[in-house]
Amino acid sequence: MSPEVMVPETTNTAPLRFVAVGDSFTEGVGDRDLRLPNECRGWADRVAEELTRNDPRTRYANLAVRGRRLRRIVDEQLDTALALEPNLVSFHAGGNDLLAARLDLGALIRRFEAAVARIAGTGTRVLLFTEYNVPLSPVLEPLKLRTAVFNKHIRRIAREHGTLLVDHWCFERFQDRRMWAPDRLHMSTPGHEYMTVKVLEVLGAAHALPTPVLAPPLQRSRAGMIADDAAWLRRDVAPWFSRRLRGVSSGDHLGARWPALMPAVLPERLGTSKARAAEAAR
């Protein structure tokens, strides 16, 4: 079992400097909030908020950008992250690579391990995640084997480099479709809330977060499920394939949400979001 990060609780310890590195999983896609950069919040923001409530000296940066593959994450985010001299770095990468039609899995694993070794070599704590077998479609079930092999190596890398590990693959609650956004690829707000709790548990950080509340499950007929699948294909899958064919990414026009270390932005200080206000008015 990996050693726990002891979150600072007194002024006798160094303040936490938490830097999040990665792709859409860490950027917060699926947890929509129009008050925030890139219109999302996500588990990393939520973790930083709780750490800040434990110790107001905590500083947080989030360099993650949606659509990024491992090579771009390493090339574009790693130097910046380490220059911030963090004492906690979360690193999630490789999920977009696993979706590629052609993949050298061995090369991906070696590149991933080299990045982890570089971060750990600075003396900072490193937080890794396994990938989840996202319930996209039965047609994509062969991706499960690729993901399982990648996860096996992530667990090995975590052991050998002494990192913390959030074993997302093992969280049975994510078998519930309500834990996923309509695009079926990113976690929903309840999914991000649940991930926040699991990350805080691995960090050994105190929190009083409630269990995420899920909306009642939809009772759909077979015809309704077919219509839902067809809408998903049009709305999410077709644009994704189009971007892949054109060699572009959904995050090409975006930058890091929180590029410099700063106090976490606590949501209670932001007021009501435009999205929630509009919903309340309806």
C-alpha positions in Angstrom: 0.0 0.0 0.0 1.3 3.4 -0.9 2.2 5.9 1.9 -0.4 8.5 2.6 0.0 12.2 2.1 -0.5 14.0 5.4 -2.4 17.2 4.6 -1.0 20.2 6.5 -3.3 21.1 9.4 -1.1 23.4 11.4 1.2 26.4 10.8 4.1 24.1 11.9 4.1 22.3 8.5 4.8 23.5 5.0 1.7 24.6 3.0 0.5 22.3 0.4 1.2 23.2 -3.3 -1.0 21.0 -5.4 -0.6 20.9 -9.2 -3.0 18.8 -11.3 -1.7 17.6 -14.7 -3.6 15.7 -17.4 -6.5 15.7 -19.8 -10.3 16.2 -19.6 -10.6 13.9 -16.6 -8.5 16.3 -14.5 -9.7 19.5 -16.3 -13.2 18.7 -15.0 -15.2 18.1 -18.2 -18.7 16.8 -17.4 -19.0 18.8 -14.2 -20.3 22.0 -15.8 -20.1 25.3 -14.0 -20.4 28.5 -16.1 -18.8 30.6 -13.3 -15.4 29.0 -13.9 -12.7 28.9 -16.6 -13.6 26.5 -19.4 -17.1 26.3 -17.8 -16.3 23.3 -15.7 -15.3 22.5 -12.1 -14.3 18.8 -11.6 -12.8 16.6 -8.9 -9.4 18.4 -8.8 -11.0 21.8 -8.0 -13.2 20.1 -5.5 -10.3 18.4 -3.8 -8.4 21.7 -3.7 -11.4 23.4 -2.1 -11.5 20.9 0.7 -7.7 21.1 1.2 -8.0 24.9 1.4 -10.7 24.6 4.0 -8.3 22.4 6.0 -5.5 24.9 5.6 -6.0 28.3 3.9 -2.4 28.4 3.0 -2.9 25.7 0.4 -2.1 26.7 -3.2 -3.5 25.0 -6.3 -2.9 25.0 -10.1 -4.7 22.9 -12.8 -2.8 22.6 -16.1 -5.0 19.9 -17.6 -6.5 20.4 -21.0 -9.2 18.2 -22.6 -8.3 16.0 -25.6 -4.6 15.8 -24.7 -2.7 12.6 -25.3 0.2 11.5 -23.2 3.0 13.0 -25.3 1.4 16.5 -25.4 0.7 16.3 -21.7 4.4 15.6 -21.0 5.6 18.2 -23.6 3.3 21.0 -22.6 2.5 20.5 -18.9 5.3 18.8 -17.1 8.0 21.5 -17.2 5.4 24.1 -16.1 4.2 21.9 -13.3 7.6 21.2 -11.9 8.6 24.8 -12.2 5.9 25.6 -9.7 7.8 23.5 -7.1 4.8 21.5 -6.0 4.7 19.0 -3.1 1.7 17.1 -4.6 1.2 16.4 -8.3 -1.8 14.5 -9.7 -0.9 12.9 -13.0 -3.6 11.3 -15.2 -2.7 10.6 -18.9 -3.1 7.9 -21.5 -6.9 7.7 -21.7 -7.1 9.5 -25.1 -4.2 7.3 -26.4 -6.2 4.1 -25.5 -9.0 5.3 -27.7 -6.7 5.4 -30.8 -7.3 3.0 -33.6 -3.6 2.1 -33.7 -1.6 2.1 -30.5 1.8 0.9 -29.5 0.8 0.0 -25.9 4.4 -0.8 -24.9 5.6 2.6 -26.0 2.7 4.3 -24.2 3.5 2.5 -20.9 7.2 3.4 -21.2 6.5 7.0 -21.8 4.0 7.1 -18.9 6.5 5.5 -16.5 9.3 7.9 -17.6 7.0 10.9 -16.8 6.1 9.5 -13.4 9.8 8.8 -12.6 10.6 12.4 -13.5 8.0 13.8 -11.2 8.8 11.5 -8.4 12.5 12.2 -8.8 11.9 15.7 -7.6 10.8 14.5 -4.2 7.2 15.5 -4.6 4.3 13.2 -3.8 2.6 11.8 -7.0 -1.0 10.8 -7.3 -1.9 8.4 -10.1 -5.2 7.0 -11.4 -6.1 3.8 -13.1 -8.5 4.2 -16.1 -12.1 3.1 -16.0 -13.8 0.8 -18.4 -16.2 3.5 -19.6 -19.6 2.0 -20.7 -19.6 3.6 -24.1 -21.0 0.9 -26.3 -20.8 -2.9 -26.7 -19.1 -2.3 -30.0 -16.1 -0.8 -28.1 -15.8 -3.6 -25.6 -12.5 -4.8 -27.0 -11.0 -1.6 -25.5 -11.5 -3.2 -22.1 -8.5 -5.5 -22.6 -6.3 -2.7 -23.6 -7.3 -0.7 -20.6 -6.8 -3.6 -18.2 -3.3 -4.1 -19.4 -2.5 -0.4 -19.1 -4.0 -0.4 -15.6 -1.9 -3.4 -14.6 1.2 -1.4 -15.4 -0.1 1.8 -13.7 -0.4 -0.3 -10.5 3.1 -1.6 -10.9 4.5 1.9 -11.6 2.7 3.2 -8.5 4.4 0.4 -6.4 7.8 0.8 -7.8 7.9 4.6 -7.7 6.2 4.9 -4.3 3.3 7.0 -5.6 -0.3 7.2 -4.3 -2.9 5.5 -6.4 -6.7 6.1 -6.9 -7.8 2.8 -8.4 -10.7 4.1 -10.5 -11.1 0.7 -12.2 -12.3 -0.8 -9.0 -15.0 1.7 -8.1 -18.3 -0.3 -8.7 -20.4 2.9 -8.3 -19.2 4.0 -11.8 -21.1 1.1 -13.3 -24.2 3.3 -12.8 -24.8 5.3 -16.0 -25.8 8.3 -13.9 -22.2 8.7 -12.8 -21.4 9.7 -16.4 -22.2 12.7 -18.5 -24.5 12.4 -21.6 -21.4 11.9 -23.8 -20.7 8.7 -21.9 -17.0 9.4 -21.8 -16.7 12.0 -19.0 -17.9 11.8 -15.4 -21.1 13.6 -14.5 -21.2 16.1 -11.6 -22.1 13.2 -9.2 -19.2 11.2 -10.7 -16.8 14.1 -10.0 -18.2 14.5 -6.5 -17.6 10.8 -5.8 -14.1 10.9 -7.2 -13.4 13.9 -4.9 -14.2 11.8 -1.9 -12.1 8.9 -3.1 -9.1 11.2 -3.8 -9.4 12.8 -0.4 -9.5 9.3 1.2 -6.2 8.4 -0.5 -4.7 11.7 0.6 -5.8 11.1 4.1 -7.4 14.5 4.2 -10.3 15.4 6.5 -13.6 16.3 4.8 -17.3 16.3 5.5 -18.5 15.8 2.0 -21.9 13.9 1.6 -22.4 11.0 -0.6 -23.4 12.3 -4.1 -27.1 12.4 -4.8 -28.2 10.6 -8.0 -31.3 11.5 -9.9 -33.9 8.7 -10.1 -33.1 6.3 -12.9 -34.9 6.9 -16.1 -37.4 4.2 -17.1 -36.9 3.8 -20.8 -38.4 1.5 -23.3 -36.3 -0.4 -25.9 -37.4 2.2 -28.5 -36.3 5.0 -26.1 -32.9 3.4 -25.6 -32.4 3.1 -29.3 -33.4 6.7 -29.8 -30.9 7.7 -27.0 -28.1 5.7 -28.7 -28.9 7.4 -32.0 -28.8 10.8 -30.4 -25.5 10.0 -28.7 -24.0 8.9 -32.0 -25.0 12.2 -33.7 -24.2 14.5 -30.9 -21.0 13.0 -29.5 -19.5 10.2 -31.5 -19.7 11.7 -35.0 -17.9 15.0 -34.0 -15.3 13.0 -32.1 -14.5 10.9 -35.2 -14.5 14.0 -37.3 -11.9 15.6 -35.1 -9.8 12.4 -35.2 -9.9 12.3 -38.9 -8.9 16.0 -39.1 -6.1 15.6 -36.5 -7.6 18.2 -34.2 -8.6 18.1 -30.5 -11.6 19.5 -28.5 -9.0 21.3 -26.4 -7.0 22.9 -29.2 -8.5 26.3 -28.5 -8.3 26.1 -24.7 -5.5 26.7 -22.2 -5.0 25.6 -18.6 -7.8 26.6 -16.3 -5.6 27.6 -13.4 -2.1 28.0 -14.8 -0.4 29.4 -11.7 -0.5 28.4 -8.0 -3.2 30.3 -6.2 -5.7 29.9 -3.4 -8.6 27.5 -4.5 -11.7 29.4 -5.7 -14.3 28.4 -3.2 -17.8 28.2 -4.9 -19.6 29.9 -2.0 -17.7 33.1 -2.9 -18.8 33.0 -6.5 -22.6 33.4 -6.1 -25.1 31.5 -8.2 -24.0 30.2 -11.6 -25.8 31.4 -14.7 -26.7 27.8 -15.5 -28.3 27.2 -12.1 -30.1 30.5 -12.2 -31.6 29.7 -15.6 -32.7 26.3 -14.3 -34.3 27.8 -11.2 -36.2 30.3 -13.4 -37.7 27.6 -15.5 
